[in-house]
Each structure stands twice: as structure tokens, then as C-alpha cells.
Amino acid sequence: MRSPDLASAVIVCLLASAHPAIAHTTDGKPCPDVVEIDIRQDLEGRIGLPIFHDTTEAGDNIEIRCEDRFCYAHSGSTKAPIWVVQKMTRAIACGDNTRPSGWRDADVEGPKAVDEDYTHSGYARGHNAASDDFKSSREWMKQTFTFGNSVPQIQNGFNGSYWRFLEEDIKHLALSGRELYVITGPIPVADDGDPFELGPSGGSCKNTVTIAGLNDLKQPAICGGSNGGGPKSRCEHGVEVPAGMFKIVLFADTGRMFAYAASNVDHRNIGRTFDHHDDFIETWRVSVRLIEEATSIEFFPMLDKRHNEIAKNGCIGTPRH
């Protein structure tokens, strides 16, 4: 007959196998339970989905789609998103799931990117909503690997370093307990193809950020070879390479917001002159209003208009917690 102690041990082992251990982050604290939401309903009801005011052909070719924790507006003209908006909380960002691999097409009807467009193109498949922002669920992490959430980005000196450092800083805010709404997207090349300036911003930023011109980019668009043999050097209808990227963060509890804009180029030569990468990233701080002007997108249309006017034109100090 099995002893009571042995029987108890068997039961404990069975329970342990049926209920995995609670995930922890690097801060060693348990992850809270995730609250189920309809992400589109949440975004539309609390902040409003961004509104694209472009009156050109691009403005007539937009499809909005949502995954479980983020939504994106996909342009058939650029074959990429024009914005991606996500909700971030500790419960969403907290976990020990690992980064998946493998990209999938955007769930849209119009023209869109395919994996071959990026292969050997010199540009990374740059996430807008970062995979690591959703570590509470491997499925949510996988959902970020859609070309509805990707634009061509320079890997070395941008997507793989300074832009990633910025993503990590914002994720740290969510892990500290703040509820955030984060909007990320591309800044298009100016109509005349020349570099242009955003700024100076008001408030504490006082930055002027120069956004790349067409000659600063490797090529204006990327596209795969017709036989799968690699990218073409010229693309009539390829995936548009953005001049830069923007990221806007809104605190859900206070309505305060702050934003960043940076060129889609290798920043190592300038970044190395700063003592710490956060000091360099701070030079990307701009007002939300300047990003609206550069992208023809209106952000947070559901927020109080008077509050929006003040918050979008201001530039609060970089929050650390």
C-alpha cells in the first residue's frame, strides 16, 4: 500500500504539472492576472483611433485591423502600417515567454508586403508594437509578427539598438504599474524628397529633430524578386521605406503624453558621442503636435479638446516611473 506521504507527494506533483508556476519578470515579482478586453472597443471608447487626414490616394487605401492587444491602420499605397496603437500594462508586459519567429502577411484585402520583399533588402522587418511588450502571452507575441505591424528599418544603429532601448524604457514604465497607450508609426519622406526639421518643441524638450531625406535612405522602397531570387534594386510598387519613426506615449490615468521622432538611419556616429544612450534618445523628444503635422494623423480624438491642445503642444519631462 502506498504511504500517505508518498500519496501526498504524487498529488503535489500532479497539481504542479497541471498549473504552471506564475511567471516572473526580472524584478522578481509575480505577474498580475490579465484582464480580458475587446481592444478595439477599449481604444475607440477611451482615446479614439487615430484619424488619417491625408487627402491623396493614400488616404483612400487604409484598412484597420486589430489583434488581441493592438490595432493597426494598413496602407495599400505604402504596403505598411501608418500607425499601430497598443495598450500596455504590467499584466500585459509581464512574463517569461520567449520571442517567437516567422512572419505572416497582414490580414488585409489590398496590396501588402510579403516576406521576400525584406529578404536581403538591407532593411530589417521593424516592429511597431514590440514583441517583448506582450510577454504575458506567447500568442500575443506571435501576433506582432505580421507585416501589418512592420516597416523597413535600418537594423544597425537604429532598430537593433537605440530604437530598441527606447522600447525597453517604455516597457519599464508599464512594468512599474503605469497604464499606457502607445502609438508607433512611420514618418514619410517629404513631398520634395528633402530632409526636414521637426521643432523646436515647446516645454522642456526644446529639440529640433532632422528627419532624413530621400538621398539619406538606401532606396525609397523594397520589393522581392519576381522569382524569389532576392530584392530588386528598383521598385515601382514596393514597400515604402520611411524617412523616420515616431512613438507617442499617453498615461491613461492623467492624460499626459510625450513623444519621440527619429530618422530611419544609422545613428551610431552621433550616439557614441553621448555618455549614455538615454541621453542621446532624449534628443529625439518632440511634441505630439509636430508628429501630427509630419504625418497628417490626428491622435487621441476622444480626449477633451482643451486638454489635447495643451498636452499636444507641450513637452513634459521624460517620465522614469
C-alpha positions in Angstrom: 0.0 0.0 0.0 1.3 3.5 -0.9 2.2 5.6 2.2 0.3 8.8 2.9 3.4 10.9 2.5 4.1 9.3 -0.9 0.5 9.8 -2.0 0.6 13.5 -0.9 3.8 13.9 -2.9 2.2 12.4 -6.0 -0.8 14.8 -5.7 1.5 17.8 -5.3 3.4 16.8 -8.4 0.2 16.3 -10.4 -1.0 19.7 -9.3 2.3 21.3 -10.2 2.2 19.9 -13.7 -1.4 20.9 -14.2 -0.8 24.5 -13.0 2.4 26.1 -14.3 4.3 28.4 -12.0 3.3 32.0 -12.0 5.6 33.9 -14.4 8.0 36.4 -13.1 9.9 39.3 -14.7 13.4 40.3 -13.9 12.2 42.3 -11.0 11.3 39.1 -9.3 7.6 40.0 -8.6 4.7 37.9 -9.7 2.8 38.9 -12.8 -0.8 40.1 -12.2 -3.7 38.4 -14.0 -4.6 39.8 -17.4 -8.0 41.4 -17.7 -9.9 40.4 -20.8 -10.9 43.3 -23.1 -12.1 44.0 -26.6 -9.1 46.0 -27.7 -10.8 48.0 -30.4 -13.7 48.8 -28.2 -11.3 49.9 -25.5 -9.3 52.1 -27.8 -12.3 53.7 -29.5 -14.1 54.3 -26.2 -11.2 55.7 -24.2 -8.8 57.5 -26.6 -10.2 57.1 -30.1 -8.4 55.5 -33.0 -6.0 57.9 -34.9 -7.6 59.7 -37.8 -5.6 60.0 -41.1 -6.3 63.3 -42.8 -4.3 62.7 -46.0 -6.4 63.7 -49.0 -4.2 61.9 -51.5 -4.7 58.4 -52.8 -3.1 57.0 -49.7 -6.0 58.3 -47.6 -8.4 56.2 -49.6 -6.5 53.0 -49.2 -6.5 52.4 -45.5 -7.7 49.2 -43.7 -7.9 49.0 -39.9 -7.3 45.6 -38.3 -6.9 44.5 -34.7 -5.1 41.7 -32.9 -5.8 40.8 -29.3 -3.9 43.8 -27.8 -3.1 46.2 -30.6 -4.7 47.7 -33.7 -3.1 48.9 -36.9 -4.0 51.0 -39.9 -2.5 49.5 -43.1 -1.9 51.5 -46.2 -2.1 49.7 -49.6 -0.1 52.5 -51.0 2.9 52.0 -48.8 2.2 48.3 -48.1 2.9 49.0 -44.4 1.1 50.4 -41.4 0.7 54.2 -41.0 0.1 53.7 -37.2 0.0 51.0 -34.7 -1.7 51.6 -31.3 -1.4 49.3 -28.3 -2.4 49.2 -24.7 0.4 48.5 -22.2 0.0 47.4 -18.6 2.2 45.4 -16.2 -0.1 42.4 -16.7 0.4 42.6 -20.5 4.1 43.2 -20.5 5.0 40.9 -17.6 6.1 37.3 -18.3 8.8 34.9 -19.3 7.6 33.9 -22.7 10.4 33.9 -25.3 10.4 35.7 -28.7 8.9 33.6 -31.5 10.0 33.7 -35.1 8.3 33.6 -38.5 6.4 36.5 -40.2 2.9 36.3 -41.7 1.1 38.5 -44.2 -1.1 41.4 -42.9 -4.8 40.4 -42.8 -5.9 43.0 -45.4 -7.5 42.9 -48.8 -5.3 45.5 -50.6 -1.7 45.4 -51.7 0.7 44.3 -48.9 4.2 43.3 -48.1 5.4 39.7 -48.3 8.5 38.2 -46.6 10.6 38.2 -49.8 10.3 42.0 -50.0 12.6 42.3 -47.0 15.0 39.4 -47.7 18.5 40.7 -48.4 17.0 44.2 -48.8 19.3 45.9 -46.3 16.3 46.7 -44.1 15.0 44.9 -41.0 11.4 43.8 -40.5 10.9 46.6 -38.0 8.2 46.0 -35.4 6.0 49.0 -34.5 4.4 47.3 -31.4 7.4 45.4 -30.0 7.0 41.7 -29.4 8.5 42.0 -25.9 5.7 44.3 -24.9 3.4 41.3 -24.7 5.5 38.7 -22.8 2.5 37.6 -20.7 1.3 35.6 -23.8 3.3 33.8 -26.4 0.3 34.0 -28.7 0.2 37.8 -28.4 3.9 37.9 -29.1 3.3 35.9 -32.2 0.6 38.3 -33.3 3.2 41.1 -33.6 5.0 39.2 -36.4 2.6 40.4 -39.0 3.5 42.7 -41.8 0.6 44.9 -40.7 3.0 45.7 -37.8 6.2 46.1 -39.7 8.0 48.8 -41.7 11.5 48.7 -43.3 14.0 49.9 -40.7 17.8 50.2 -40.6 19.0 47.5 -38.2 22.4 48.6 -37.1 22.4 51.9 -35.2 18.6 52.1 -35.1 16.1 49.2 -34.9 18.6 46.9 -33.2 19.9 49.4 -30.7 18.7 52.9 -29.9 15.1 52.4 -31.0 15.1 49.1 -29.0 16.5 50.9 -26.0 13.5 53.4 -26.3 11.1 50.4 -26.4 12.7 49.0 -23.3 12.4 52.3 -21.4 8.7 52.5 -22.2 8.1 48.9 -21.3 9.7 49.6 -17.9 7.1 52.3 -17.3 4.4 49.6 -17.9 6.1 47.1 -15.6 6.3 49.7 -12.9 2.5 49.7 -12.8 1.5 52.5 -15.2 -1.3 52.0 -17.7 -0.2 53.3 -21.1 -1.4 53.8 -24.6 1.4 53.7 -27.1 1.2 54.7 -30.8 4.1 54.0 -33.2 4.4 54.5 -36.9 6.5 55.7 -39.8 7.3 59.3 -40.8 7.0 59.5 -44.6 9.6 61.2 -46.9 8.7 64.8 -47.6 7.0 65.5 -50.9 10.1 67.2 -52.3 12.4 64.4 -51.0 14.5 66.8 -48.9 15.4 66.4 -45.2 13.1 68.4 -42.9 13.0 69.5 -39.3 10.6 68.8 -36.5 10.9 71.6 -33.9 11.8 73.3 -31.9 9.3 71.8 -29.4 7.9 73.8 -26.5 8.0 72.8 -22.8 11.1 71.1 -21.5 12.2 69.5 -24.9 13.4 72.4 -27.0 14.7 69.9 -29.5 14.8 70.2 -33.3 14.9 66.8 -34.9 16.1 66.4 -38.5 14.2 63.7 -40.5 16.1 62.1 -43.3 15.6 62.9 -46.9 15.3 60.6 -49.9 19.1 60.7 -50.6 19.8 59.6 -47.0 17.9 56.3 -47.5 19.3 53.3 -49.2 16.3 53.2 -51.5 12.8 54.6 -51.4 11.1 51.2 -51.4 11.9 47.5 -51.2 10.5 44.6 -53.1 11.3 40.9 -53.7 12.4 39.4 -57.0 9.7 38.0 -59.2 11.2 34.5 -59.0 12.1 34.7 -55.3 15.7 35.3 -56.2 16.2 38.3 -54.0 15.2 42.0 -53.9 15.0 44.3 -56.9 17.1 47.4 -57.0 14.2 49.4 -58.2 10.5 49.1 -57.1 7.6 50.8 -58.8 5.1 49.5 -56.2 7.3 48.2 -53.3 7.1 48.5 -49.6 7.8 52.2 -48.8 10.9 52.9 -46.7 10.0 55.6 -44.1 12.2 58.6 -43.6 11.8 58.2 -39.8 9.8 56.7 -37.0 7.6 58.2 -34.2 6.4 56.9 -30.9 3.8 58.6 -28.7 3.0 57.5 -25.1 -0.1 58.5 -23.2 -0.7 57.9 -19.5 -4.2 56.6 -19.2 -4.7 58.0 -15.7 -3.6 61.6 -16.2 -3.8 62.2 -19.9 -0.2 63.4 -20.0 1.7 62.5 -23.1 5.2 62.5 -24.5 6.7 61.6 -27.9 9.8 60.8 -29.9 10.8 61.1 -33.5 14.0 59.8 -35.2 15.4 59.3 -38.7 15.5 55.8 -40.1 19.3 55.8 -40.4 22.3 54.5 -38.6 22.8 56.7 -35.5 26.0 55.2 -34.2 28.3 58.1 -35.1 26.3 60.6 -33.2 25.1 58.2 -30.4 28.6 57.3 -29.5 29.4 60.9 -28.5 26.9 60.7 -25.6 27.8 59.3 -22.2 24.7 57.1 -22.1 22.2 56.0 -24.8 19.3 57.6 -22.8 21.0 61.0 -23.2 21.0 60.5 -27.0 17.4 59.3 -27.1 16.4 62.4 -25.2 17.4 64.4 -28.2 14.5 62.7 -30.1 11.9 64.2 -27.8 9.3 66.4 -29.6 5.8 67.5 -29.2 2.9 65.3 -30.4 1.7 68.2 -32.5 4.8 68.2 -34.6 4.3 64.5 -35.3 0.7 65.2 -36.3 1.9 67.8 -38.8 4.6 65.5 -40.2 2.2 62.5 -40.7 -1.2 64.1 -41.3 -2.6 62.0 -38.5 -4.7 63.2 -35.6 -4.1 61.3 -32.3 -6.4 60.8 -29.3 -9.5 62.3 -30.9 -11.7 61.1 -28.0 -9.8 63.1 -25.4 -11.0 66.5 -24.2 -10.2 69.1 -26.9 -8.8 71.7 -24.5 -6.7 69.2 -22.7 -5.5 67.8 -26.1 -4.4 71.3 -27.3 -2.3 71.8 -24.2 -0.8 68.3 -24.0 0.0 68.0 -27.7 1.8 71.3 -27.9 3.7 70.8 -24.7 6.7 68.6 -23.9 6.8 67.2 -20.4 10.0 65.9 -18.8 10.8 62.3 -19.6 8.9 60.2 -17.0 11.1 57.5 -15.3 8.3 55.8 -13.4 
